[in-house]
Amino acid sequence: MKKWVVSALLVCMATGTLLSGVATPVLGAVTTSETKQNSQHFKPAQQPIHEKIGFNNVQVVGVDANGWNWVKNDEFILPPGTPLDIDLVQTTYGNGANLSRYEILLDNVAMPTLTGEKRTEEAVLRWEVPRISIPESQLPAGVHTLSFVMSEVKGQKSTVHVRFQVAARSTDFSVFEGEKAEGEAIPSDGVMGIFALHGTKIFTSTVTGTWTVFNVEKDTKKEMKSFSGKTYKAGPIMEGQYEVVFTPEEVNLPSWTTTIHVGSVDLYQGRDANGQKLTPNQKITAPAAPSQIQLYSLFPGRWWVNGTGQTLTDSQYFDVVVPDTFAGMALTVTFEPISSKSSPGTSRSEVATVQIQIPGTPNACGPTEPKVTLDLLTQKNKGSSLIVEKENLYSSNSTVTVYQKPIHVVWLSTAADHFLQGSEVPSDEGPGVWAVNNVIVENSKLNWDHTALDLSTFKPERYKINYYSKRDPKQTWCGYVQVIEDNAPARSGLVCDQMESGVAPPSKPISLKTKGGSKYSNEEKIMIESSKDLDEWQKVTLLASYIERTGTKKIKQDGRNYYMPKVEWSYGEIGFGSRQAPNGAQMTSENRVEVLYDGKLIYSLKPSLREDEDNGLSDLNIKKIISGNDSKPGEYTIRVTNTLGYTSCHLLSTNRSYNKQTDFVESDELLTLTIEVQ
C-alpha cells in the first residue's frame, strides 16, 4: 500500500519547540505507522484535529494513542452506483471564542456545497458534523482522493487526505498498463510520465476498441496514428506531450483517455499547473519566515527537503515549511516521480530540485553563546583508523585547515568520542541540521544520527559551515574549514611550540581559613580544650594555587590553527579534593586532603578519577570529622597535598645536532596542621 509521509523536524524548528510537548496534527502532513495506516504530522498541543472520519459506516480516519491521525488509504472500495455517506467528528480549541469550520475537496477540487461551520464560547469544541453525502453522479469509477480541511478561530488548519476507490460497473471496462489486463487499472483523464528523451508505453483494455494518439502542442492537437484491438503499443515516443484516446466498439461505453508527458520532470509553484513553472535548480525566495511554499507536479511522487527530515510520498503536492531558524540559508527541495512500467531501456527516473532562499541574515561566525564546540576527524585510507585532528573548535571567523593527499575522509563532528563509539557516548550538542556555504546539506553527506558532516564529499576548497542543534535551536556553530589535497607543509626547524610548553606555577603557601577568618599555615599546632573551641572549625576553606580557565586561545602549528583552552595560574579559595585539567591545556592542578588521628587515617578526599574537572568540596567540617572519631583526645593531623603540573620543552644542543626534550613536570605543595584535643 502507498503511504503519505512527512517528518516533524522542520515544523518543530519553525515553532521553536523541537519535539517538546504533546503531538497533534498539522496541515497536510501524514506519515506511515506500523499498521496498514498513515499517520499525520504534528504541532504542539491544542491544534485542530480530525477525531474521526467514516465512509458509509466504515471508519477511515482516527487518532492513535500518541495524538497522531491514522488514515486508511486505498482500503475503502465504494460499490458502483452508491452514494458516499460521510460521518465527520472534529475538535478545535479556543479562548473565549471557538470556531469549527470544515471544507471538503474531491480530487483537489473544492465542493462548495460540502462546507459548514459551528461557533461556540466553549474552550474545547467537539463537533459531530451531521452526515454528509456525495451523490454517485459525482463519483465515477476509479481512484479518488477526498481532502478534509478543518480550520479554527485563530486560522490554524488541519488537513487529512483519504484515497479510496469507486468500483466499476459490470458494463464498464478498464485499461491497464502492459500486455495483460491485470494489476491496477489506469483511471481516465490521468497523466503519465516517461522521464527520458524518448520511450514507449503499452496499454491493454478489457474490451475491443480503437486507439488514437495525438501530439499536443500548446492548445492544438494533431492526430499521429490509430490502431484497433485490445492492446496497443505507443512508441517510440519522442520528447513532448501526447494524448492517447481509446474508444470502445460498444457505443454505450464512454471513451478513455490519458496524457503522456515525455521529458524532464516539471515543478510548479502553487497548487496546480497554472502556477509559475520552475526551471531546474531554480532558486525562489520565501516571502517570510516562518511561512509555507506550495509546490506541485503533474505526477505523484516522493518529496523531501535536504537535511531536515521533511518528506512526503505518493503526492502531487508539497507544502514546504520555511522556518525562521535557518535565516539566510537555502533549502533544497527534491522531487522524484513514481516510476511506471515501460519497455526496457526506454525510461529512466529523474529528479527535479528547487532551492528556497530563507529571508534574513545568516549567523555570524564570531564567538557565540552558548559555546558549541565541534571536533575534526580524518581517515587517510580505507585501512587506517579515524584520528582526531582538532578538538573543541569554537565558532570563529578564522579558517581551520586540514591537509590530506589524496582526500579520503574528513568529518566535522559535534563530539569525536560520540562519533567514534556511537550511542555509547553521549553527544553534548546532539543531532543537527548542517549547512555548507549557506545551503542546507542532504542526508547522504551526514552520518547516521546527523551528528557529523562528511566534508570529503565536497571538492577541496574553503567552506563556510553552519550547525543548528535539533535539540535546542539556540545551540549553533559557524566557522570556516579549508580542505587541501596535499601534504602538510614541512616545518623549517626544530623548535618548542606553544602546545608543548606550559608556565611553571608560582610559589605561594597553602593556608587553611576557619569560620572566623583565622588563617593557618604549614606546621602550625592548635590546642583544643573544649568542644566550644571546635566550633571555629565547622567551616574550613582552602587557599592555594590552581589553574583557572579564562577562555580559548588559537595556536598555529604545522600550518594549522588549533583552538586550545586558555588557562592561567591563580591563587585563592579552591575546593578540597578538586581538579582543574581542561582537555588540551598545558597546565593542571589538583589537591587531596587527609585527616589522621595519632597517625591513623580517619578521613580522606581526592578528585574523581573519571573527570577532568572536579570542583571538590567548597569547605571542610573538621569538627564533624573529630566528632565522628568520638572526640577522642589526642593529635589530629590535617594534611593537604596540592599537586601542580605543567608541560616543559627545551632543546638540547650537541656538537652536531639539536634534540628536543619534552616532559610533564609535577610539584607538590604540602600543608600539615596539627590539632591537639585535650
Beta strands, then each sheet from edge to edge (+ up, - down):
strand 1: 24-32
strand 2: 38-43
strand 3: 49-55
strand 4: 58-63
strand 5: 69-71
strand 6: 77-78
strand 7: 84-93
strand 8: 98-106
strand 9: 109-120
strand 10: 124-134
strand 11: 142-151
strand 12: 157-166
strand 13: 175-177
strand 14: 190-194
strand 15: 198-217
strand 16: 220-238
strand 17: 240-248
strand 18: 256-262
strand 19: 267-269
strand 20: 276-278
strand 21: 282-285
strand 22: 291-305
strand 23: 311-322
strand 24: 330-337
strand 25: 352-357
strand 26: 374-379
strand 27: 387-393
strand 28: 399-403
strand 29: 409-413
strand 30: 432-436
strand 31: 439-440
strand 32: 452-454
strand 33: 462-469
strand 34: 476-484
strand 35: 511-513
strand 36: 519-520
strand 37: 525-528
strand 38: 541-557
strand 39: 560-574
strand 40: 579-580
strand 41: 587-597
strand 42: 600-605
strand 43: 613-614
strand 44: 634-653
strand 45: 658-677
sheet 1: 1+ 2- 5+ 4- 3+ 7- 10+
sheet 2: 6+ 12+ 11- 8+ 9-
sheet 3: 13+ 15- 16+
sheet 4: 13+ 15- 17+ 18- 14-
sheet 5: 20+ 19- 22+ 23-
sheet 6: 20+ 19- 22+ 24- 25+ 21+
sheet 7: 27+ 26- 29+ 32-
sheet 8: 28+ 34+ 33- 30+ 31-
sheet 9: 36+ 35- 38+ 39-
sheet 10: 37+ 45+ 44- 41+ 40- 43+
sheet 11: 37+ 45+ 44- 41+ 42-
end
